[in-house]
Amino acid sequence: MSAVMASPHGDDVRLAERLVVAPVAGVFRPHPPHTYTSEGEILLEGEVLGVVEGPGSTVDVVSFCTGFLMELLAEDGERVRPGQPLAWLHVIHGMPPQ
């Protein structure tokens, strides 16, 4: 359940579930997992979870928050478009970036 709290800067929305999306169009290639726990793989804020290969370039797919990787939403080699969800994370609030 997410909570909305009053803040001097507006709403403070803390969503427990977040999506990492494709930054560009191309072919998605996930990286192998780095950090496992008994609950599953943890992705750290700023960690590269894969790449999108396009014509003449390869762009990193970077996690913008720290959380448990619940599921990859794109297969290795799948063609993706900008903004397409690639990974589903359950956010770990309060864990400092590594």
N, CA, C and O atoms as CSV, one atom per row, in Angstrom:
chain,resi,resn,atom,element,x,y,z
A,1,MET,N,N,0.846,-1.176,0.000
A,1,MET,CA,C,0.000,0.000,0.000
A,1,MET,C,C,0.889,1.236,0.000
A,1,MET,O,O,1.844,1.311,0.773
A,2,SER,N,N,0.592,2.187,-0.842
A,2,SER,CA,C,1.384,3.411,-0.873
A,2,SER,C,C,0.716,4.485,-0.023
A,2,SER,O,O,-0.502,4.488,0.156
A,3,ALA,N,N,1.526,5.385,0.492
A,3,ALA,CA,C,1.016,6.461,1.336
A,3,ALA,C,C,1.295,7.802,0.682
A,3,ALA,O,O,2.352,7.998,0.083
A,4,VAL,N,N,0.353,8.721,0.794
A,4,VAL,CA,C,0.544,10.081,0.325
A,4,VAL,C,C,0.589,10.960,1.565
A,4,VAL,O,O,-0.345,10.963,2.367
A,5,MET,N,N,1.679,11.705,1.720
A,5,MET,CA,C,1.873,12.513,2.915
A,5,MET,C,C,1.999,13.974,2.508
A,5,MET,O,O,2.522,14.287,1.438
A,6,ALA,N,N,1.522,14.856,3.359
A,6,ALA,CA,C,1.658,16.280,3.102
A,6,ALA,C,C,3.117,16.679,3.235
A,6,ALA,O,O,3.822,16.186,4.115
A,7,SER,N,N,3.563,17.552,2.382
A,7,SER,CA,C,4.939,18.011,2.383
A,7,SER,C,C,4.946,19.481,1.977
A,7,SER,O,O,4.066,19.905,1.228
A,8,PRO,N,N,5.905,20.267,2.444
A,8,PRO,CA,C,5.966,21.671,2.020
A,8,PRO,C,C,6.174,21.809,0.509
A,8,PRO,O,O,5.893,22.861,-0.064
A,9,HIS,N,N,6.663,20.753,-0.129
A,9,HIS,CA,C,6.945,20.791,-1.564
A,9,HIS,C,C,5.869,20.089,-2.374
A,9,HIS,O,O,6.054,19.880,-3.573
A,10,GLY,N,N,4.750,19.717,-1.762
A,10,GLY,CA,C,3.685,19.014,-2.465
A,10,GLY,C,C,3.529,17.613,-1.912
A,10,GLY,O,O,4.011,17.310,-0.821
A,11,ASP,N,N,2.861,16.768,-2.658
A,11,ASP,CA,C,2.639,15.395,-2.220
A,11,ASP,C,C,3.945,14.624,-2.155
A,11,ASP,O,O,4.833,14.812,-2.987
A,12,ASP,N,N,4.052,13.755,-1.162
A,12,ASP,CA,C,5.212,12.884,-0.997
A,12,ASP,C,C,4.735,11.453,-1.246
A,12,ASP,O,O,4.410,10.730,-0.304
A,13,VAL,N,N,4.693,11.051,-2.509
A,13,VAL,CA,C,4.178,9.745,-2.869
A,13,VAL,C,C,5.300,8.717,-2.764
A,13,VAL,O,O,6.365,8.884,-3.358
A,14,ARG,N,N,5.054,7.670,-2.016
A,14,ARG,CA,C,6.022,6.583,-1.859
A,14,ARG,C,C,5.377,5.306,-2.370
A,14,ARG,O,O,4.639,4.637,-1.646
A,15,LEU,N,N,5.658,4.977,-3.610
A,15,LEU,CA,C,5.098,3.780,-4.216
A,15,LEU,C,C,6.012,2.597,-3.924
A,15,LEU,O,O,7.233,2.707,-4.035
A,16,ALA,N,N,5.424,1.475,-3.554
A,16,ALA,CA,C,6.214,0.281,-3.268
A,16,ALA,C,C,6.596,-0.454,-4.544
A,16,ALA,O,O,7.599,-1.167,-4.568
A,17,GLU,N,N,5.819,-0.292,-5.593
A,17,GLU,CA,C,6.079,-0.985,-6.857
A,17,GLU,C,C,6.464,0.047,-7.910
A,17,GLU,O,O,5.771,1.047,-8.093
A,18,ARG,N,N,7.572,-0.202,-8.599
A,18,ARG,CA,C,8.044,0.732,-9.635
A,18,ARG,C,C,8.451,-0.059,-10.873
A,18,ARG,O,O,8.729,-1.256,-10.795
A,19,LEU,N,N,8.482,0.622,-12.010
A,19,LEU,CA,C,8.889,0.014,-13.273
A,19,LEU,C,C,10.126,0.725,-13.810
A,19,LEU,O,O,10.218,1.952,-13.777
A,20,VAL,N,N,11.071,-0.065,-14.302
A,20,VAL,CA,C,12.217,0.475,-15.027
A,20,VAL,C,C,11.869,0.323,-16.504
A,20,VAL,O,O,11.485,-0.761,-16.943
A,21,VAL,N,N,12.000,1.398,-17.269
A,21,VAL,CA,C,11.556,1.389,-18.660
A,21,VAL,C,C,12.730,1.530,-19.625
A,21,VAL,O,O,13.818,1.970,-19.254
A,22,ALA,N,N,12.475,1.146,-20.866
A,22,ALA,CA,C,13.491,1.243,-21.922
A,22,ALA,C,C,13.778,2.711,-22.222
A,22,ALA,O,O,12.848,3.491,-22.424
A,23,PRO,N,N,15.056,3.099,-22.255
A,23,PRO,CA,C,15.393,4.490,-22.550
A,23,PRO,C,C,15.288,4.827,-24.040
A,23,PRO,O,O,15.074,5.983,-24.406
A,24,VAL,N,N,15.441,3.811,-24.896
A,24,VAL,CA,C,15.418,4.004,-26.350
A,24,VAL,C,C,14.814,2.753,-26.999
A,24,VAL,O,O,14.574,1.747,-26.331
A,25,ALA,N,N,14.576,2.836,-28.299
A,25,ALA,CA,C,14.114,1.667,-29.051
A,25,ALA,C,C,15.302,0.796,-29.429
A,25,ALA,O,O,16.397,1.301,-29.677
A,26,GLY,N,N,15.083,-0.509,-29.471
A,26,GLY,CA,C,16.142,-1.439,-29.867
A,26,GLY,C,C,15.867,-2.827,-29.342
A,26,GLY,O,O,14.714,-3.197,-29.122
A,27,VAL,N,N,16.923,-3.601,-29.139
A,27,VAL,CA,C,16.830,-4.979,-28.668
A,27,VAL,C,C,17.351,-5.043,-27.237
A,27,VAL,O,O,18.473,-4.615,-26.963
A,28,PHE,N,N,16.533,-5.579,-26.315
A,28,PHE,CA,C,16.884,-5.655,-24.895
A,28,PHE,C,C,17.776,-6.858,-24.629
A,28,PHE,O,O,17.497,-7.967,-25.086
A,29,ARG,N,N,18.863,-6.622,-23.878
A,29,ARG,CA,C,19.784,-7.674,-23.437
A,29,ARG,C,C,20.008,-7.508,-21.936
A,29,ARG,O,O,20.733,-6.599,-21.533
A,30,PRO,N,N,19.409,-8.358,-21.091
A,30,PRO,CA,C,19.614,-8.227,-19.650
A,30,PRO,C,C,21.007,-8.669,-19.230
A,30,PRO,O,O,21.618,-9.526,-19.869
A,31,HIS,N,N,21.502,-8.079,-18.154
A,31,HIS,CA,C,22.764,-8.509,-17.554
A,31,HIS,C,C,22.467,-9.607,-16.545
A,31,HIS,O,O,21.351,-9.674,-16.031
A,32,PRO,N,N,23.436,-10.471,-16.246
A,32,PRO,CA,C,23.213,-11.464,-15.187
A,32,PRO,C,C,23.088,-10.777,-13.834
A,32,PRO,O,O,23.692,-9.725,-13.623
A,33,PRO,N,N,22.317,-11.346,-12.917
A,33,PRO,CA,C,22.135,-10.745,-11.588
A,33,PRO,C,C,23.451,-10.662,-10.815
A,33,PRO,O,O,24.343,-11.492,-10.994
A,34,HIS,N,N,23.558,-9.635,-9.942
A,34,HIS,CA,C,24.761,-9.435,-9.133
A,34,HIS,C,C,24.553,-9.755,-7.663
A,34,HIS,O,O,25.411,-10.378,-7.039
A,35,THR,N,N,23.416,-9.334,-7.097
A,35,THR,CA,C,23.208,-9.453,-5.658
A,35,THR,C,C,21.949,-10.259,-5.371
A,35,THR,O,O,20.845,-9.841,-5.722
A,36,TYR,N,N,22.115,-11.415,-4.732
A,36,TYR,CA,C,20.969,-12.249,-4.366
A,36,TYR,C,C,20.782,-12.229,-2.857
A,36,TYR,O,O,21.749,-12.139,-2.100
A,37,THR,N,N,19.519,-12.314,-2.427
A,37,THR,CA,C,19.194,-12.514,-1.021
A,37,THR,C,C,18.178,-13.651,-0.974
A,37,THR,O,O,17.809,-14.193,-2.016
A,38,SER,N,N,17.728,-14.011,0.207
A,38,SER,CA,C,16.711,-15.065,0.302
A,38,SER,C,C,15.393,-14.621,-0.328
A,38,SER,O,O,14.580,-15.462,-0.711
A,39,GLU,N,N,15.171,-13.297,-0.442
A,39,GLU,CA,C,13.958,-12.786,-1.069
A,39,GLU,C,C,14.094,-12.663,-2.586
A,39,GLU,O,O,13.091,-12.513,-3.284
A,40,GLY,N,N,15.299,-12.724,-3.092
A,40,GLY,CA,C,15.513,-12.567,-4.532
A,40,GLY,C,C,16.636,-11.593,-4.817
A,40,GLY,O,O,17.400,-11.221,-3.926
A,41,GLU,N,N,16.723,-11.192,-6.052
A,41,GLU,CA,C,17.790,-10.280,-6.476
A,41,GLU,C,C,17.479,-8.855,-6.054
A,41,GLU,O,O,16.341,-8.396,-6.157
A,42,ILE,N,N,18.504,-8.161,-5.577
A,42,ILE,CA,C,18.378,-6.746,-5.242
A,42,ILE,C,C,19.075,-5.934,-6.322
A,42,ILE,O,O,20.226,-6.204,-6.666
A,43,LEU,N,N,18.370,-4.932,-6.858
A,43,LEU,CA,C,18.971,-3.962,-7.765
A,43,LEU,C,C,19.193,-2.685,-6.980
A,43,LEU,O,O,18.286,-2.190,-6.312
A,44,LEU,N,N,20.389,-2.159,-7.062
A,44,LEU,CA,C,20.718,-0.921,-6.371
A,44,LEU,C,C,20.455,0.275,-7.275
A,44,LEU,O,O,20.529,0.170,-8.500
A,45,GLU,N,N,20.148,1.408,-6.659
A,45,GLU,CA,C,19.974,2.636,-7.420
A,45,GLU,C,C,21.242,2.896,-8.232
A,45,GLU,O,O,22.347,2.864,-7.690
A,46,GLY,N,N,21.081,3.151,-9.523
A,46,GLY,CA,C,22.212,3.417,-10.397
A,46,GLY,C,C,22.832,2.176,-11.014
A,46,GLY,O,O,23.740,2.288,-11.838
A,47,GLU,N,N,22.356,0.982,-10.630
A,47,GLU,CA,C,22.909,-0.267,-11.174
A,47,GLU,C,C,22.367,-0.522,-12.585
A,47,GLU,O,O,21.187,-0.298,-12.856
A,48,VAL,N,N,23.230,-0.985,-13.461
A,48,VAL,CA,C,22.837,-1.317,-14.830
A,48,VAL,C,C,22.252,-2.722,-14.831
A,48,VAL,O,O,22.914,-3.678,-14.428
A,49,LEU,N,N,20.997,-2.844,-15.290
A,49,LEU,CA,C,20.358,-4.164,-15.314
A,49,LEU,C,C,20.369,-4.783,-16.702
A,49,LEU,O,O,19.969,-5.935,-16.874
A,50,GLY,N,N,20.817,-4.037,-17.677
A,50,GLY,CA,C,20.907,-4.572,-19.034
A,50,GLY,C,C,21.208,-3.439,-19.997
A,50,GLY,O,O,21.551,-2.327,-19.595
A,51,VAL,N,N,21.071,-3.748,-21.283
A,51,VAL,CA,C,21.285,-2.744,-22.323
A,51,VAL,C,C,20.193,-2.865,-23.372
A,51,VAL,O,O,19.547,-3.903,-23.514
A,52,VAL,N,N,20.006,-1.767,-24.106
A,52,VAL,CA,C,19.176,-1.780,-25.301
A,52,VAL,C,C,20.106,-1.472,-26.455
A,52,VAL,O,O,20.720,-0.407,-26.522
A,53,GLU,N,N,20.196,-2.436,-27.367
A,53,GLU,CA,C,21.061,-2.287,-28.548
A,53,GLU,C,C,20.239,-1.721,-29.688
A,53,GLU,O,O,19.219,-2.288,-30.079
A,54,GLY,N,N,20.700,-0.589,-30.219
A,54,GLY,CA,C,20.028,0.028,-31.353
A,54,GLY,C,C,20.988,0.131,-32.517
A,54,GLY,O,O,22.134,-0.309,-32.422
A,55,PRO,N,N,20.530,0.709,-33.617
A,55,PRO,CA,C,21.417,0.856,-34.769
A,55,PRO,C,C,22.573,1.804,-34.441
A,55,PRO,O,O,22.381,3.011,-34.300
A,56,GLY,N,N,23.757,1.245,-34.324
A,56,GLY,CA,C,24.953,2.043,-34.082
A,56,GLY,C,C,25.196,2.458,-32.646
A,56,GLY,O,O,26.151,3.187,-32.376
A,57,SER,N,N,24.353,2.012,-31.705
A,57,SER,CA,C,24.589,2.406,-30.312
A,57,SER,C,C,24.039,1.354,-29.354
A,57,SER,O,O,23.152,0.572,-29.695
A,58,THR,N,N,24.593,1.362,-28.150
A,58,THR,CA,C,24.122,0.515,-27.062
A,58,THR,C,C,23.912,1.423,-25.860
A,58,THR,O,O,24.828,2.139,-25.454
A,59,VAL,N,N,22.695,1.400,-25.280
A,59,VAL,CA,C,22.341,2.282,-24.176
A,59,VAL,C,C,22.066,1.439,-22.935
A,59,VAL,O,O,21.299,0.477,-22.986
A,60,ASP,N,N,22.706,1.810,-21.810
A,60,ASP,CA,C,22.482,1.116,-20.551
A,60,ASP,C,C,21.060,1.334,-20.050
A,60,ASP,O,O,20.493,2.415,-20.208
A,61,VAL,N,N,20.488,0.288,-19.439
A,61,VAL,CA,C,19.209,0.393,-18.727
A,61,VAL,C,C,19.582,0.440,-17.249
A,61,VAL,O,O,20.101,-0.536,-16.706
A,62,VAL,N,N,19.320,1.572,-16.595
A,62,VAL,CA,C,19.778,1.826,-15.239
A,62,VAL,C,C,18.579,1.886,-14.287
A,62,VAL,O,O,17.564,2.515,-14.587
A,63,SER,N,N,18.715,1.223,-13.138
A,63,SER,CA,C,17.674,1.285,-12.115
A,63,SER,C,C,17.742,2.647,-11.418
A,63,SER,O,O,18.810,3.056,-10.962
A,64,PHE,N,N,16.620,3.341,-11.336
A,64,PHE,CA,C,16.583,4.662,-10.712
A,64,PHE,C,C,16.290,4.594,-9.211
A,64,PHE,O,O,16.259,5.622,-8.534
A,65,CYS,N,N,16.075,3.368,-8.692
A,65,CYS,CA,C,15.817,3.204,-7.260
A,65,CYS,C,C,16.339,1.834,-6.829
A,65,CYS,O,O,16.655,0.989,-7.666
A,66,THR,N,N,16.425,1.623,-5.515
A,66,THR,CA,C,16.861,0.347,-4.969
A,66,THR,C,C,15.641,-0.493,-4.640
A,66,THR,O,O,14.692,-0.008,-4.023
A,67,GLY,N,N,15.666,-1.760,-5.056
A,67,GLY,CA,C,14.534,-2.632,-4.756
A,67,GLY,C,C,14.795,-4.063,-5.148
A,67,GLY,O,O,15.809,-4.392,-5.764
A,68,PHE,N,N,13.838,-4.918,-4.770
A,68,PHE,CA,C,13.885,-6.323,-5.164
A,68,PHE,C,C,13.383,-6.439,-6.596
A,68,PHE,O,O,12.338,-5.883,-6.934
A,69,LEU,N,N,14.119,-7.156,-7.439
A,69,LEU,CA,C,13.676,-7.406,-8.804
A,69,LEU,C,C,12.590,-8.476,-8.741
A,69,LEU,O,O,12.869,-9.644,-8.470
A,70,MET,N,N,11.366,-8.067,-8.992
A,70,MET,CA,C,10.239,-8.996,-8.936
A,70,MET,C,C,10.142,-9.811,-10.232
A,70,MET,O,O,9.839,-11.004,-10.214
A,71,GLU,N,N,10.409,-9.134,-11.355
A,71,GLU,CA,C,10.316,-9.831,-12.639
A,71,GLU,C,C,10.891,-8.954,-13.748
A,71,GLU,O,O,10.729,-7.733,-13.745
A,72,LEU,N,N,11.569,-9.604,-14.698
A,72,LEU,CA,C,11.908,-8.915,-15.938
A,72,LEU,C,C,10.676,-8.991,-16.824
A,72,LEU,O,O,10.066,-10.053,-16.946
A,73,LEU,N,N,10.308,-7.887,-17.438
A,73,LEU,CA,C,9.096,-7.819,-18.234
A,73,LEU,C,C,9.376,-7.910,-19.725
A,73,LEU,O,O,8.453,-7.886,-20.539
A,74,ALA,N,N,10.647,-8.014,-20.080
A,74,ALA,CA,C,11.047,-8.199,-21.481
A,74,ALA,C,C,12.039,-9.358,-21.529
A,74,ALA,O,O,12.848,-9.537,-20.619
A,75,GLU,N,N,11.965,-10.121,-22.577
A,75,GLU,CA,C,12.852,-11.272,-22.781
A,75,GLU,C,C,14.162,-10.832,-23.418
A,75,GLU,O,O,14.229,-9.802,-24.088
A,76,ASP,N,N,15.198,-11.628,-23.198
A,76,ASP,CA,C,16.480,-11.402,-23.863
A,76,ASP,C,C,16.255,-11.467,-25.371
A,76,ASP,O,O,15.723,-12.453,-25.883
A,77,GLY,N,N,16.659,-10.418,-26.076
A,77,GLY,CA,C,16.507,-10.363,-27.526
A,77,GLY,C,C,15.196,-9.762,-28.000
A,77,GLY,O,O,14.969,-9.657,-29.206
A,78,GLU,N,N,14.327,-9.364,-27.075
A,78,GLU,CA,C,13.038,-8.767,-27.460
A,78,GLU,C,C,13.235,-7.340,-27.949
A,78,GLU,O,O,13.999,-6.570,-27.366
A,79,ARG,N,N,12.532,-6.998,-29.030
A,79,ARG,CA,C,12.545,-5.609,-29.513
A,79,ARG,C,C,11.668,-4.779,-28.592
A,79,ARG,O,O,10.540,-5.166,-28.285
A,80,VAL,N,N,12.185,-3.636,-28.149
A,80,VAL,CA,C,11.454,-2.772,-27.226
A,80,VAL,C,C,11.383,-1.359,-27.783
A,80,VAL,O,O,12.157,-0.980,-28.662
A,81,ARG,N,N,10.440,-0.592,-27.256
A,81,ARG,CA,C,10.274,0.804,-27.682
A,81,ARG,C,C,10.551,1.714,-26.480
A,81,ARG,O,O,10.502,1.241,-25.344
A,82,PRO,N,N,10.835,2.986,-26.692
A,82,PRO,CA,C,11.103,3.891,-25.573
A,82,PRO,C,C,9.917,3.923,-24.606
A,82,PRO,O,O,8.767,4.032,-25.031
A,83,GLY,N,N,10.202,3.829,-23.312
A,83,GLY,CA,C,9.157,3.876,-22.299
A,83,GLY,C,C,8.511,2.536,-21.988
A,83,GLY,O,O,7.690,2.443,-21.076
A,84,GLN,N,N,8.871,1.494,-22.738
A,84,GLN,CA,C,8.296,0.173,-22.478
A,84,GLN,C,C,8.852,-0.380,-21.170
A,84,GLN,O,O,10.068,-0.359,-20.974
A,85,PRO,N,N,7.987,-0.883,-20.252
A,85,PRO,CA,C,8.484,-1.469,-19.007
A,85,PRO,C,C,9.367,-2.688,-19.267
A,85,PRO,O,O,9.008,-3.584,-20.030
A,86,LEU,N,N,10.533,-2.698,-18.611
A,86,LEU,CA,C,11.483,-3.803,-18.754
A,86,LEU,C,C,11.642,-4.603,-17.471
A,86,LEU,O,O,11.946,-5.795,-17.514
A,87,ALA,N,N,11.439,-3.949,-16.322
A,87,ALA,CA,C,11.620,-4.626,-15.038
A,87,ALA,C,C,10.642,-4.069,-14.015
A,87,ALA,O,O,10.314,-2.882,-14.018
A,88,TRP,N,N,10.185,-4.960,-13.139
A,88,TRP,CA,C,9.266,-4.610,-12.053
A,88,TRP,C,C,10.031,-4.746,-10.753
A,88,TRP,O,O,10.572,-5.810,-10.453
A,89,LEU,N,N,10.079,-3.651,-9.966
A,89,LEU,CA,C,10.806,-3.625,-8.699
A,89,LEU,C,C,9.862,-3.374,-7.533
A,89,LEU,O,O,8.897,-2.619,-7.652
A,90,HIS,N,N,10.150,-4.010,-6.411
A,90,HIS,CA,C,9.506,-3.678,-5.141
A,90,HIS,C,C,10.533,-2.847,-4.379
A,90,HIS,O,O,11.567,-3.363,-3.954
A,91,VAL,N,N,10.245,-1.568,-4.209
A,91,VAL,CA,C,11.197,-0.596,-3.666
A,91,VAL,C,C,11.509,-0.889,-2.208
A,91,VAL,O,O,10.634,-1.244,-1.418
A,92,ILE,N,N,12.790,-0.726,-1.878
A,92,ILE,CA,C,13.260,-0.824,-0.493
A,92,ILE,C,C,13.530,0.604,-0.042
A,92,ILE,O,O,14.582,1.166,-0.344
A,93,HIS,N,N,12.569,1.198,0.690
A,93,HIS,CA,C,12.723,2.584,1.158
A,93,HIS,C,C,13.735,2.645,2.283
A,93,HIS,O,O,13.799,1.762,3.139
A,94,GLY,N,N,14.522,3.702,2.262
A,94,GLY,CA,C,15.466,3.937,3.341
A,94,GLY,C,C,16.809,3.250,3.163
A,94,GLY,O,O,17.705,3.443,3.985
A,95,MET,N,N,16.976,2.453,2.113
A,95,MET,CA,C,18.269,1.812,1.867
A,95,MET,C,C,19.141,2.801,1.108
A,95,MET,O,O,18.756,3.252,0.029
A,96,PRO,N,N,20.314,3.153,1.648
A,96,PRO,CA,C,21.161,4.144,0.977
A,96,PRO,C,C,21.709,3.619,-0.334
A,96,PRO,O,O,21.960,2.420,-0.452
A,97,PRO,N,N,21.907,4.496,-1.345
A,97,PRO,CA,C,22.516,4.084,-2.594
A,97,PRO,C,C,23.927,3.568,-2.355
A,97,PRO,O,O,24.612,4.035,-1.445
A,98,GLN,N,N,24.362,2.624,-3.153
A,98,GLN,CA,C,25.704,2.043,-3.018
A,98,GLN,C,C,26.646,2.697,-4.005
A,98,GLN,O,O,27.826,2.351,-4.054
